[in-house]
């Protein structure tokens, strides 16, 4: 566990580096030397960021899918609680742990820290997907709907990422209608299309991607059987 420092760097002064400059500086930063203690903290490309600016960088890198850059960015943050306990930093740690297959670290981050509602959907998704993956590795076969239901019963969402209300794992009819309409026009949505659909339906981009993937598979199976009407998305 990272030690917590009693002090944090001074706040960023007005006119400091912008987000794009920070990302470029991060790409050029000798992270391997910093990890070995060969680069002093005052040589960091952003030595005086405020927590909200750190959160902004974390969110942008997450949305862009730059997990390696996100991990490198977290490596350079001070060990003070003001940074390390920030919700966006903790969520970033959970995302990195998931992508690295370090599910024990993922569960620890989620269970030992309380998150606001805006972060719940993503963290709930990571929690469930990690448990699904572990179960599939043990059983050496994909989980079906019943298998996933049993996993959710066995590993319920922690209260740190759940407000106590009943969670539905079935898409609402309104969401399915939006997806069906889009599918009829374009069964292969682009990443930007998926993000738009996620906003329209209240689903995550992963759920949207899985819906289109499963629908295409069902339609191909129906066509191979000579059923020209396509398959149901229920």
ZANU-563439 format. One line per 10 residues: number of its first residue (from 0); for each residue z, y, x of N, C-alpha, C, CB. Coordinates in Angstrom, 3 decimals. Glycine has a CB too. Layout:
<tortis>
NUM = Z/Y/X/Z/Y/X/Z/Y/X/Z/Y/X; ...
</tortis>
This chain:
<tortis>
0 = 0.000/-1.198/0.843/0.000/0.000/0.000/0.000/1.244/0.875/1.222/0.008/-0.952; -0.826/2.224/0.499/-0.935/3.425/1.301/0.330/4.267/1.216/-2.135/4.239/0.863; 0.795/4.730/2.381/1.986/5.556/2.407/1.714/6.897/1.751/2.472/5.752/3.838; 2.711/7.450/1.078/2.566/8.728/0.383/3.141/9.830/1.246/3.262/8.697/-1.001; 2.303/10.808/1.519/2.729/11.932/2.342/3.404/12.976/1.473/1.537/12.545/3.096; 4.295/13.749/2.068/5.021/14.773/1.315/4.227/16.053/1.179/6.343/15.069/1.976; 3.159/16.190/1.963/2.381/17.418/1.927/0.915/17.118/1.700/2.564/18.206/3.215; 0.219/18.101/1.137/-1.212/17.998/0.914/-1.896/19.150/1.630/-1.549/18.002/-0.603; -3.188/19.035/1.883/-3.887/20.134/2.539/-3.923/21.352/1.639/-5.305/19.719/2.925; -4.097/22.524/2.203/-4.140/23.752/1.405/-5.311/23.731/0.450/-4.226/24.980/2.306
10 = -5.234/24.502/-0.649/-6.319/24.503/-1.637/-7.606/25.064/-1.063/-5.915/25.304/-2.865; -8.730/24.647/-1.646/-10.035/25.128/-1.219/-10.181/26.595/-1.562/-11.158/24.311/-1.866; -10.625/27.374/-0.622/-10.789/28.803/-0.823/-12.081/29.084/-1.586/-10.786/29.542/0.524; -12.139/30.176/-2.334/-13.372/30.546/-3.042/-14.546/30.630/-2.067/-13.193/31.896/-3.779; -15.709/30.214/-2.534/-16.872/30.251/-1.675/-16.995/29.033/-0.781/-16.838/31.476/-0.843; -16.181/27.989/-1.057/-16.241/26.784/-0.244/-17.500/25.989/-0.517/-15.026/25.924/-0.492; -17.638/24.827/0.128/-18.854/24.016/-0.002/-19.061/23.520/-1.426/-18.798/22.829/0.947; -20.286/23.452/-1.861/-20.634/22.969/-3.188/-20.740/21.450/-3.170/-21.954/23.602/-3.674; -20.870/20.887/-4.357/-20.863/19.430/-4.487/-21.969/18.779/-3.683/-20.992/19.034/-5.938; -23.190/19.300/-3.755/-24.299/18.677/-3.032/-24.065/18.724/-1.531/-25.621/19.367/-3.379
20 = -23.525/19.837/-1.054/-23.205/19.952/0.366/-22.162/18.909/0.764/-22.697/21.370/0.694; -21.201/18.680/-0.115/-20.160/17.696/0.157/-20.749/16.294/0.265/-19.090/17.736/-0.935; -21.648/15.954/-0.650/-22.264/14.629/-0.620/-23.111/14.443/0.639/-23.125/14.415/-1.870; -23.823/15.487/1.036/-24.617/15.406/2.254/-23.721/15.257/3.485/-25.505/16.646/2.392; -22.617/16.007/3.484/-21.678/15.916/4.597/-21.052/14.527/4.672/-20.586/16.983/4.462; -20.793/13.946/3.505/-20.209/12.609/3.464/-21.160/11.588/4.074/-19.864/12.216/2.021; -22.468/11.714/3.794/-23.459/10.793/4.344/-23.513/10.881/5.874/-24.843/11.089/3.750; -23.271/12.080/6.405/-23.374/12.295/7.845/-22.046/12.084/8.571/-23.883/13.690/8.117; -20.984/11.886/7.799/-19.661/11.790/8.411/-19.472/10.449/9.131/-18.573/11.973/7.345; -18.963/10.453/10.369/-18.748/9.197/11.125/-17.515/8.441/10.605/-18.580/9.500/12.642
30 = -17.669/7.776/9.474/-16.538/7.111/8.831/-15.907/6.066/9.740/-16.982/6.463/7.531; -16.723/5.329/10.493/-16.175/4.269/11.347/-15.241/4.832/12.412/-17.306/3.487/12.013; -15.521/6.067/12.871/-14.638/6.693/13.862/-13.356/7.197/13.203/-15.361/7.856/14.573; -13.493/7.696/11.954/-12.311/8.164/11.221/-11.363/7.007/10.955/-12.719/8.833/9.894; -11.892/5.847/10.576/-11.065/4.685/10.280/-10.314/4.202/11.517/-11.922/3.560/9.718; -10.867/4.444/12.678/-10.217/4.041/13.924/-9.268/5.115/14.464/-11.267/3.715/14.970; -9.132/6.213/13.709/-8.238/7.278/14.141/-8.819/8.177/15.206/-6.982/6.695/14.639; -10.136/8.163/15.372/-10.782/8.944/16.427/-11.290/10.292/15.942/-11.924/8.165/17.012; -11.111/10.560/14.633/-11.515/11.855/14.078/-10.301/12.495/13.432/-12.682/11.699/13.044; -9.840/13.636/13.923/-8.657/14.279/13.333/-8.947/14.799/11.931/-8.174/15.430/14.222
40 = -7.902/14.862/11.068/-8.092/15.324/9.681/-8.725/16.694/9.560/-6.783/15.343/8.977; -8.472/17.587/10.540/-9.029/18.930/10.423/-10.529/18.972/10.702/-8.313/19.862/11.367; -11.110/17.839/11.075/-12.545/17.767/11.313/-13.301/17.194/10.109/-12.821/16.925/12.546; -12.584/16.930/9.018/-13.237/16.421/7.821/-14.199/17.475/7.272/-12.190/16.025/6.753; -15.307/17.059/6.633/-16.258/18.033/6.100/-15.716/18.799/4.896/-17.536/17.337/5.716; -14.607/18.373/4.315/-14.009/19.056/3.164/-12.492/18.966/3.300/-14.497/18.427/1.802; -11.906/19.634/4.304/-10.482/19.460/4.617/-9.517/20.053/3.606/-10.200/20.057/5.932; -9.997/20.902/2.691/-9.056/21.585/1.804/-9.496/21.520/0.349/-8.896/23.032/2.226; -9.963/20.379/-0.067/-10.337/20.203/-1.467/-9.102/20.174/-2.351/-11.149/18.919/-1.651; -9.262/20.706/-3.567/-8.227/20.576/-4.589/-8.438/19.257/-5.318/-8.257/21.781/-5.586
50 = -7.398/18.744/-5.971/-7.533/17.474/-6.697/-8.649/17.463/-7.731/-6.246/17.150/-7.374; -8.844/18.592/-8.446/-9.898/18.595/-9.469/-11.284/18.530/-8.845/-9.784/19.841/-10.345; -11.427/19.062/-7.610/-12.715/18.970/-6.930/-12.957/17.544/-6.419/-12.779/19.976/-5.762; -11.902/16.902/-5.968/-11.999/15.493/-5.568/-12.391/14.648/-6.768/-10.660/14.990/-4.966; -11.778/14.940/-7.920/-12.098/14.202/-9.144/-13.563/14.376/-9.521/-11.200/14.662/-10.298; -14.084/15.583/-9.341/-15.486/15.859/-9.660/-16.409/15.011/-8.795/-15.802/17.353/-9.466; -16.125/14.948/-7.503/-16.945/14.141/-6.595/-16.884/12.665/-6.995/-16.474/14.322/-5.130; -15.686/12.191/-7.315/-15.519/10.790/-7.721/-16.351/10.476/-8.956/-14.040/10.481/-7.994; -16.286/11.356/-9.956/-17.006/11.120/-11.199/-18.513/11.114/-10.981/-16.634/12.173/-12.228; -19.013/12.040/-10.170/-20.451/12.116/-9.912/-20.941/10.862/-9.196/-20.784/13.364/-9.081
60 = -20.207/10.429/-8.176/-20.608/9.236/-7.441/-20.552/7.995/-8.330/-19.718/9.044/-6.214; -19.556/7.920/-9.225/-19.474/6.784/-10.154/-20.669/6.773/-11.094/-18.165/6.838/-10.965; -20.991/7.931/-11.662/-22.088/8.015/-12.623/-23.426/7.692/-11.979/-22.138/9.397/-13.244; -23.568/8.029/-10.701/-24.812/7.762/-9.984/-24.868/6.346/-9.430/-24.984/8.754/-8.860; -23.754/5.623/-9.524/-23.726/4.249/-9.044/-23.638/4.115/-7.536/-24.929/3.541/-9.518; -23.209/5.172/-6.847/-23.108/5.140/-5.386/-21.715/4.627/-4.987/-23.374/6.561/-4.775; -21.496/3.345/-5.152/-20.166/2.777/-4.924/-19.785/2.828/-3.448/-20.111/1.334/-5.428; -20.729/2.561/-2.551/-20.420/2.610/-1.124/-20.035/4.024/-0.693/-21.617/2.115/-0.303; -20.756/5.004/-1.185/-20.422/6.397/-0.854/-19.074/6.774/-1.449/-21.515/7.361/-1.366; -18.798/6.259/-2.634/-17.505/6.529/-3.267/-16.375/5.941/-2.434/-17.467/5.956/-4.699
70 = -16.559/4.711/-1.960/-15.532/4.088/-1.120/-15.325/4.878/0.161/-15.912/2.643/-0.787; -16.418/5.347/0.754/-16.317/6.143/1.981/-15.570/7.445/1.719/-17.717/6.440/2.550; -15.845/8.062/0.570/-15.167/9.312/0.215/-13.667/9.102/0.074/-15.740/9.881/-1.085; -13.270/8.027/-0.599/-11.841/7.765/-0.783/-11.144/7.507/0.537/-11.636/6.582/-1.711; -11.864/6.903/1.474/-11.292/6.625/2.787/-10.823/7.907/3.480/-12.316/5.901/3.662; -11.515/9.018/3.200/-11.220/10.258/3.928/-10.197/11.139/3.227/-12.486/11.040/4.133; -9.713/10.719/2.056/-8.747/11.549/1.332/-7.366/11.477/1.982/-8.662/11.110/-0.139; -6.610/12.562/1.925/-5.241/12.544/2.451/-4.385/11.524/1.697/-4.605/13.949/2.353; -3.321/11.073/2.331/-2.464/10.038/1.736/-1.415/10.607/0.800/-1.782/9.247/2.822; -1.557/11.869/0.400/-0.550/12.476/-0.471/-0.731/12.037/-1.912/-0.612/13.995/-0.380
80 = 0.353/12.028/-2.653/0.355/11.551/-4.031/-0.518/12.403/-4.924/1.759/11.522/-4.572; -0.632/13.694/-4.618/-1.440/14.597/-5.439/-2.886/14.096/-5.548/-1.413/16.022/-4.851; -3.364/13.472/-4.468/-4.716/12.930/-4.476/-4.720/11.465/-4.907/-5.353/13.074/-3.096; -3.881/10.668/-4.277/-3.939/9.222/-4.465/-3.552/8.788/-5.877/-3.040/8.545/-3.468; -2.775/9.599/-6.583/-2.345/9.260/-7.941/-3.145/9.993/-9.012/-0.877/9.571/-8.107; -4.180/10.700/-8.608/-5.022/11.373/-9.590/-5.791/10.320/-10.385/-5.998/12.373/-8.899; -5.901/10.515/-11.692/-6.536/9.522/-12.561/-7.941/9.144/-12.108/-6.590/10.043/-13.972; -8.738/10.135/-11.743/-10.116/9.859/-11.348/-10.181/9.074/-10.041/-10.894/11.162/-11.212; -9.256/9.344/-9.142/-9.204/8.593/-7.890/-8.787/7.151/-8.160/-8.229/9.258/-6.893; -7.797/6.976/-9.038/-7.341/5.627/-9.380/-8.446/4.841/-10.085/-6.087/5.693/-10.271
90 = -9.166/5.508/-10.979/-10.285/4.820/-11.648/-11.354/4.450/-10.628/-10.896/5.712/-12.765; -11.602/5.340/-9.673/-12.578/5.051/-8.619/-12.146/3.833/-7.797/-12.757/6.280/-7.698; -10.847/3.750/-7.508/-10.341/2.586/-6.772/-10.554/1.299/-7.561/-8.852/2.762/-6.453; -10.357/1.375/-8.876/-10.557/0.196/-9.721/-12.020/-0.233/-9.719/-10.092/0.480/-11.158; -12.924/0.743/-9.797/-14.363/0.442/-9.791/-14.780/-0.187/-8.475/-15.183/1.714/-10.045; -14.282/0.360/-7.378/-14.610/-0.186/-6.056/-14.074/-1.603/-5.922/-14.037/0.709/-4.937; -12.844/-1.820/-6.363/-12.254/-3.155/-6.289/-13.076/-4.155/-7.092/-10.805/-3.131/-6.796; -13.567/-3.744/-8.264/-14.384/-4.638/-9.085/-15.678/-5.001/-8.373/-14.694/-3.991/-10.439; -16.361/-4.008/-7.837/-17.641/-4.258/-7.175/-17.473/-5.064/-5.888/-18.335/-2.939/-6.870; -16.314/-4.983/-5.285/-16.040/-5.776/-4.085/-15.497/-7.161/-4.414/-15.057/-5.045/-3.196
100 = -15.300/-7.424/-5.700/-14.778/-8.725/-6.120/-13.296/-8.887/-5.854/-15.524/-9.821/-5.428; -12.612/-7.779/-5.596/-11.173/-7.815/-5.329/-10.440/-7.593/-6.654/-10.760/-6.730/-4.260; -10.430/-8.626/-7.492/-9.899/-8.475/-8.838/-8.388/-8.312/-8.846/-10.287/-9.660/-9.680; -7.700/-8.868/-7.871/-6.240/-8.683/-7.808/-5.903/-7.208/-7.633/-5.628/-9.512/-6.649; -6.647/-6.525/-6.775/-6.434/-5.084/-6.586/-6.797/-4.328/-7.856/-7.266/-4.558/-5.393; -7.863/-4.733/-8.506/-8.269/-4.098/-9.764/-7.162/-4.196/-10.803/-9.555/-4.741/-10.303; -6.611/-5.392/-10.992/-5.548/-5.576/-11.983/-4.317/-4.753/-11.609/-5.174/-7.068/-12.106; -4.014/-4.685/-10.322/-2.842/-3.930/-9.875/-2.991/-2.443/-10.191/-2.623/-4.128/-8.369; -4.172/-1.887/-9.915/-4.405/-0.468/-10.190/-4.256/-0.180/-11.682/-5.805/-0.044/-9.701; -4.832/-1.053/-12.505/-4.803/-0.825/-13.952/-3.399/-1.000/-14.525/-5.770/-1.776/-14.653
110 = -2.695/-2.033/-14.096/-1.394/-2.343/-14.685/-0.283/-1.406/-14.230/-1.016/-3.752/-14.357; -0.423/-0.813/-13.064/0.655/-0.010/-12.490/0.455/1.492/-12.615/0.814/-0.353/-11.059; -0.581/1.906/-13.357/-0.841/3.334/-13.543/-1.285/3.573/-14.983/-1.920/3.846/-12.537; -0.831/4.672/-15.556/-1.197/5.014/-16.925/-2.382/5.961/-16.924/-0.007/5.644/-17.669; -3.379/5.663/-17.777/-4.598/6.451/-17.819/-4.760/7.103/-19.184/-5.815/5.581/-17.493; -5.377/8.269/-19.206/-5.648/8.956/-20.468/-6.810/8.269/-21.174/-5.962/10.460/-20.229; -6.950/8.564/-22.467/-7.890/7.841/-23.321/-9.332/7.936/-22.843/-7.798/8.360/-24.725; -9.709/9.036/-22.206/-11.099/9.201/-21.789/-11.530/8.157/-20.753/-11.302/10.593/-21.225; -10.550/7.579/-20.043/-10.868/6.570/-19.032/-10.738/5.145/-19.556/-9.971/6.747/-17.834; -10.217/4.982/-20.765/-9.963/3.641/-21.294/-11.210/2.766/-21.414/-9.321/3.756/-22.635
120 = -12.325/3.264/-21.984/-13.486/2.379/-22.167/-13.967/1.729/-20.874/-14.623/3.153/-22.779; -14.108/2.516/-19.812/-14.596/1.960/-18.547/-13.608/0.967/-17.964/-14.864/3.075/-17.542; -12.336/1.293/-17.978/-11.327/0.409/-17.395/-11.147/-0.862/-18.230/-9.988/1.146/-17.267; -11.259/-0.735/-19.547/-11.213/-1.924/-20.400/-12.380/-2.847/-20.070/-11.242/-1.528/-21.897; -13.541/-2.265/-19.874/-14.729/-3.052/-19.517/-14.513/-3.795/-18.199/-15.969/-2.141/-19.414; -13.977/-3.106/-17.191/-13.728/-3.738/-15.891/-12.706/-4.861/-16.020/-13.241/-2.697/-14.871; -11.643/-4.611/-16.774/-10.585/-5.612/-16.962/-11.158/-6.898/-17.566/-9.462/-5.049/-17.869; -11.915/-6.747/-18.631/-12.463/-7.914/-19.316/-13.527/-8.616/-18.478/-13.049/-7.504/-20.658; -14.436/-7.838/-17.891/-15.505/-8.447/-17.100/-14.940/-9.217/-15.913/-16.485/-7.377/-16.612; -13.905/-8.697/-15.285/-13.289/-9.395/-14.144/-12.708/-10.737/-14.594/-12.179/-8.519/-13.498
130 = -12.024/-10.745/-15.735/-11.452/-11.997/-16.234/-12.550/-12.973/-16.670/-10.498/-11.716/-17.409; -13.627/-12.458/-17.244/-14.743/-13.331/-17.612/-15.328/-13.997/-16.357/-15.843/-12.526/-18.362; -15.542/-13.194/-15.328/-16.138/-13.709/-14.083/-15.249/-14.783/-13.466/-16.364/-12.563/-13.070; -13.933/-14.517/-13.438/-13.011/-15.505/-12.866/-13.051/-16.811/-13.664/-11.571/-14.945/-12.834; -13.102/-16.700/-14.981/-13.143/-17.899/-15.822/-14.440/-18.672/-15.610/-12.992/-17.521/-17.303; -15.543/-17.955/-15.460/-16.837/-18.614/-15.255/-16.898/-19.313/-13.900/-17.975/-17.597/-15.368; -16.243/-18.734/-12.904/-16.201/-19.384/-11.593/-15.431/-20.696/-11.658/-15.565/-18.454/-10.554; -14.336/-20.686/-12.405/-13.520/-21.895/-12.526/-14.282/-22.977/-13.301/-12.174/-21.574/-13.228; -14.924/-22.549/-14.386/-15.600/-23.519/-15.253/-17.023/-23.845/-14.784/-15.645/-22.991/-16.674; -17.542/-22.991/-13.873/-18.885/-23.186/-13.322/-19.969/-23.157/-14.397/-18.949/-24.501/-12.574
140 = -19.761/-22.342/-15.387/-20.774/-22.143/-16.424/-20.467/-20.848/-17.166/-20.818/-23.354/-17.411; -21.499/-20.219/-17.736/-21.286/-18.956/-18.447/-20.384/-19.132/-19.665/-22.622/-18.365/-18.876; -19.664/-18.079/-19.990/-18.815/-18.090/-21.173/-19.625/-17.723/-22.413/-17.633/-17.123/-20.999; -19.378/-18.427/-23.492/-19.955/-18.050/-24.769/-19.022/-17.115/-25.508/-20.255/-19.285/-25.614; -19.375/-16.808/-26.744/-18.560/-15.886/-27.539/-17.144/-16.417/-27.733/-19.212/-15.638/-28.899; -17.016/-17.733/-27.978/-15.695/-18.324/-28.184/-14.886/-18.287/-26.895/-15.822/-19.769/-28.691; -15.548/-18.601/-25.786/-14.860/-18.574/-24.499/-14.347/-17.187/-24.155/-15.782/-19.062/-23.407; -15.148/-16.168/-24.430/-14.718/-14.799/-24.156/-13.565/-14.395/-25.072/-15.893/-13.827/-24.324; -13.624/-14.855/-26.310/-12.534/-14.558/-27.239/-11.219/-15.145/-26.711/-12.853/-15.120/-28.653; -11.270/-16.363/-26.201/-10.068/-16.996/-25.665/-9.543/-16.256/-24.441/-10.352/-18.450/-25.309
150 = -10.449/-15.759/-23.615/-10.023/-14.985/-22.438/-9.340/-13.699/-22.874/-11.228/-14.665/-21.522; -9.879/-13.037/-23.886/-9.266/-11.788/-24.367/-7.883/-12.051/-24.955/-10.166/-11.114/-25.423; -7.727/-13.195/-25.603/-6.410/-13.562/-26.134/-5.429/-13.876/-25.012/-6.530/-14.767/-27.073; -5.926/-14.518/-23.953/-5.069/-14.910/-22.835/-4.707/-13.731/-21.953/-5.748/-15.973/-22.005; -5.639/-12.794/-21.812/-5.412/-11.627/-20.953/-5.640/-10.354/-21.771/-6.353/-11.658/-19.699; -4.711/-10.003/-22.656/-4.878/-8.804/-23.492/-4.897/-7.534/-22.650/-3.754/-8.719/-24.532; -5.501/-6.511/-23.196/-5.581/-5.232/-22.484/-4.186/-4.674/-22.233/-6.425/-4.216/-23.280; -3.898/-4.224/-21.014/-2.599/-3.589/-20.736/-2.463/-2.289/-21.522/-2.436/-3.314/-19.219; -1.254/-1.920/-21.855/-1.037/-0.682/-22.597/-1.393/0.552/-21.780/0.400/-0.597/-23.048; -1.563/0.384/-20.482/-1.954/1.519/-19.628/-3.379/1.969/-19.897/-1.808/1.150/-18.158
160 = -4.210/1.084/-20.506/-5.599/1.439/-20.800/-5.936/1.142/-22.267/-6.560/0.671/-19.864; -4.922/1.109/-23.105/-5.120/0.762/-24.518/-4.101/1.533/-25.336/-4.983/-0.784/-24.760; -4.555/2.154/-26.420/-3.669/2.995/-27.226/-2.943/2.219/-28.315/-4.457/4.114/-27.851; -3.120/0.885/-28.355/-2.416/0.065/-29.319/-3.205/-0.229/-30.578/-1.152/0.718/-29.683; -4.337/0.476/-30.765/-5.154/0.223/-31.936/-6.004/-1.027/-31.729/-6.043/1.434/-32.244; -6.320/-1.695/-32.837/-7.120/-2.914/-32.766/-8.493/-2.593/-32.186/-7.258/-3.567/-34.165; -8.907/-3.371/-31.207/-10.188/-3.158/-30.552/-11.217/-4.123/-31.114/-10.060/-3.326/-29.028; -12.356/-3.590/-31.500/-13.434/-4.439/-32.016/-14.424/-4.737/-30.913/-14.147/-3.770/-33.208; -14.788/-6.011/-30.763/-15.759/-6.402/-29.749/-17.120/-6.684/-30.373/-15.265/-7.627/-28.986; -17.250/-6.382/-31.652/-18.521/-6.518/-32.341/-19.090/-5.119/-32.566/-18.356/-7.290/-33.693
170 = -20.390/-4.957/-32.409/-21.012/-3.668/-32.608/-21.005/-3.315/-34.093/-22.443/-3.667/-32.051; -20.744/-2.061/-34.382/-20.815/-1.600/-35.753/-22.275/-1.596/-36.209/-20.184/-0.194/-35.893; -22.468/-1.727/-37.506/-23.833/-1.777/-38.050/-24.619/-0.523/-37.680/-23.797/-1.939/-39.579; -23.951/0.628/-37.666/-24.631/1.871/-37.308/-25.143/1.802/-35.874/-23.686/3.077/-37.483; -24.355/1.237/-34.978/-24.771/1.113/-33.583/-25.937/0.145/-33.463/-23.599/0.648/-32.706; -25.850/-0.982/-34.168/-26.930/-1.969/-34.121/-28.230/-1.384/-34.675/-26.539/-3.231/-34.911; -28.108/-0.550/-35.715/-29.307/0.058/-36.306/-30.007/0.968/-35.299/-28.938/0.856/-37.575; -29.224/1.728/-34.553/-29.803/2.612/-33.532/-30.498/1.777/-32.454/-28.704/3.514/-32.895; -29.841/0.712/-32.011/-30.419/-0.140/-30.967/-31.680/-0.848/-31.459/-29.389/-1.173/-30.496; -31.660/-1.331/-32.699/-32.831/-2.011/-33.256/-34.030/-1.063/-33.349/-32.503/-2.584/-34.643
180 = -33.757/0.154/-33.811/-34.836/1.130/-33.950/-35.466/1.438/-32.591/-34.310/2.425/-34.599; -34.619/1.601/-31.579/-35.127/1.885/-30.236/-35.882/0.675/-29.694/-33.971/2.270/-29.284; -35.346/-0.511/-29.938/-35.968/-1.741/-29.434/-37.371/-1.915/-30.005/-35.103/-2.964/-29.780; -37.548/-1.591/-31.267/-38.857/-1.732/-31.886/-39.891/-0.815/-31.254/-38.762/-1.453/-33.364; -39.432/0.299/-30.689/-40.333/1.243/-30.022/-40.479/0.939/-28.537/-39.831/2.666/-30.208; -39.386/0.476/-27.913/-39.411/0.210/-26.475/-38.307/-0.779/-26.122/-39.250/1.524/-25.665; -38.663/-2.051/-25.923/-37.642/-3.062/-25.618/-37.138/-3.009/-24.180/-38.192/-4.431/-25.893; -37.704/-2.098/-23.373/-37.276/-1.970/-21.972/-36.863/-0.528/-21.679/-38.413/-2.413/-21.006; -35.707/-0.110/-22.162/-35.270/1.282/-21.945/-34.956/1.554/-20.476/-34.033/1.591/-22.802; -35.217/2.767/-20.064/-34.917/3.198/-18.700/-33.417/3.468/-18.558/-35.735/4.462/-18.332
190 = -32.919/3.633/-17.335/-31.495/3.968/-17.152/-31.073/5.218/-17.925/-31.199/4.168/-15.676; -31.941/6.236/-17.945/-31.596/7.452/-18.693/-31.594/7.171/-20.192/-32.586/8.596/-18.365; -32.518/6.303/-20.641/-32.529/5.912/-22.056/-31.224/5.211/-22.425/-33.733/4.990/-22.358; -30.757/4.326/-21.539/-29.532/3.575/-21.807/-28.326/4.508/-21.897/-29.303/2.520/-20.716; -28.307/5.509/-21.035/-27.198/6.475/-21.098/-27.237/7.243/-22.416/-27.261/7.461/-19.903; -28.449/7.606/-22.852/-28.588/8.319/-24.129/-28.146/7.428/-25.290/-30.051/8.782/-24.340; -28.545/6.168/-25.241/-28.157/5.228/-26.295/-26.651/5.005/-26.305/-28.883/3.891/-26.113; -26.054/4.976/-25.123/-24.604/4.798/-25.048/-23.886/5.948/-25.736/-24.148/4.690/-23.587; -24.399/7.169/-25.545/-23.793/8.333/-26.196/-23.997/8.287/-27.702/-24.377/9.628/-25.629; -25.179/7.835/-28.134/-25.480/7.794/-29.558/-24.659/6.743/-30.291/-26.950/7.530/-29.766
200 = -24.388/5.618/-29.623/-23.730/4.489/-30.284/-22.240/4.384/-30.004/-24.387/3.223/-29.871; -21.765/5.099/-28.976/-20.353/4.977/-28.606/-20.086/3.745/-27.770/-19.490/4.943/-29.842; -21.150/3.087/-27.295/-21.004/1.912/-26.442/-21.078/2.326/-24.984/-22.085/0.860/-26.761; -20.811/1.390/-24.081/-21.001/1.649/-22.665/-22.445/1.315/-22.300/-19.997/0.825/-21.804; -22.918/1.835/-21.171/-24.283/1.532/-20.739/-24.445/0.038/-20.459/-24.643/2.348/-19.485; -23.381/-0.615/-19.995/-23.440/-2.059/-19.758/-23.641/-2.814/-21.067/-22.159/-2.543/-19.059; -22.929/-2.400/-22.122/-23.092/-3.041/-23.423/-24.504/-2.846/-23.958/-22.074/-2.491/-24.420; -25.034/-1.647/-23.772/-26.404/-1.370/-24.214/-27.391/-2.254/-23.454/-26.753/0.126/-24.011; -27.221/-2.342/-22.135/-28.107/-3.177/-21.309/-28.042/-4.631/-21.743/-27.736/-3.057/-19.823; -26.835/-5.123/-21.982/-26.670/-6.518/-22.391/-27.296/-6.781/-23.749/-25.196/-6.891/-22.422
210 = -27.185/-5.805/-24.666/-27.773/-5.988/-25.989/-29.283/-6.148/-25.885/-27.425/-4.805/-26.903; -29.932/-5.277/-25.111/-31.393/-5.357/-24.959/-31.801/-6.644/-24.242/-31.921/-4.132/-24.183; -31.051/-7.026/-23.233/-31.352/-8.264/-22.518/-31.257/-9.469/-23.439/-30.409/-8.438/-21.333; -30.166/-9.543/-24.204/-29.971/-10.665/-25.115/-31.017/-10.670/-26.231/-28.568/-10.617/-25.713; -31.358/-9.482/-26.735/-32.358/-9.403/-27.801/-33.726/-9.865/-27.292/-32.450/-7.961/-28.351; -34.103/-9.472/-26.084/-35.389/-9.921/-25.535/-35.410/-11.442/-25.355/-35.670/-9.226/-24.186; -34.284/-11.989/-24.894/-34.200/-13.439/-24.718/-34.336/-14.165/-26.050/-32.878/-13.820/-24.048; -33.677/-13.645/-27.090/-33.766/-14.276/-28.404/-35.185/-14.200/-28.963/-32.786/-13.618/-29.374; -35.856/-13.054/-28.747/-37.218/-12.912/-29.243/-38.175/-13.860/-28.521/-37.689/-11.468/-29.084; -37.982/-14.004/-27.195/-38.837/-14.930/-26.456/-38.626/-16.364/-26.919/-38.568/-14.821/-24.958
220 = -37.356/-16.713/-27.189/-37.056/-18.062/-27.662/-37.677/-18.295/-29.035/-35.534/-18.291/-27.717; -37.621/-17.265/-29.886/-38.202/-17.391/-31.227/-39.717/-17.531/-31.147/-37.828/-16.177/-32.095; -40.353/-16.775/-30.228/-41.809/-16.859/-30.078/-42.237/-18.226/-29.571/-42.310/-15.774/-29.128; -41.430/-18.793/-28.659/-41.780/-20.116/-28.124/-41.719/-21.196/-29.191/-40.854/-20.482/-26.975; -40.942/-20.946/-30.255/-40.837/-21.901/-31.363/-41.843/-21.605/-32.464/-39.429/-21.886/-31.939; -42.656/-20.589/-32.243/-43.687/-20.275/-33.215/-43.229/-19.387/-34.343/-44.225/-21.515/-33.774; -42.060/-18.768/-34.191/-41.544/-17.866/-35.234/-41.948/-16.453/-34.889/-39.994/-17.976/-35.376; -42.894/-15.919/-35.579/-43.406/-14.594/-35.240/-42.555/-13.455/-35.766/-44.788/-14.445/-35.759; -41.503/-13.776/-36.472/-40.678/-12.715/-37.063/-39.629/-12.171/-36.107/-39.999/-13.227/-38.302; -39.482/-12.782/-34.935/-38.464/-12.307/-33.997/-37.111/-12.858/-34.352/-38.414/-10.789/-33.974
230 = -36.135/-12.555/-33.524/-34.794/-13.093/-33.716/-33.863/-12.023/-34.237/-34.252/-13.675/-32.415; -32.791/-12.499/-34.833/-31.762/-11.572/-35.321/-30.917/-11.096/-34.158/-30.871/-12.242/-36.399; -30.373/-9.878/-34.265/-29.497/-9.351/-33.209/-28.040/-9.524/-33.579/-29.795/-7.874/-32.945; -27.765/-10.270/-34.623/-26.371/-10.435/-35.052/-25.630/-11.309/-34.068/-26.292/-11.040/-36.466
</tortis>
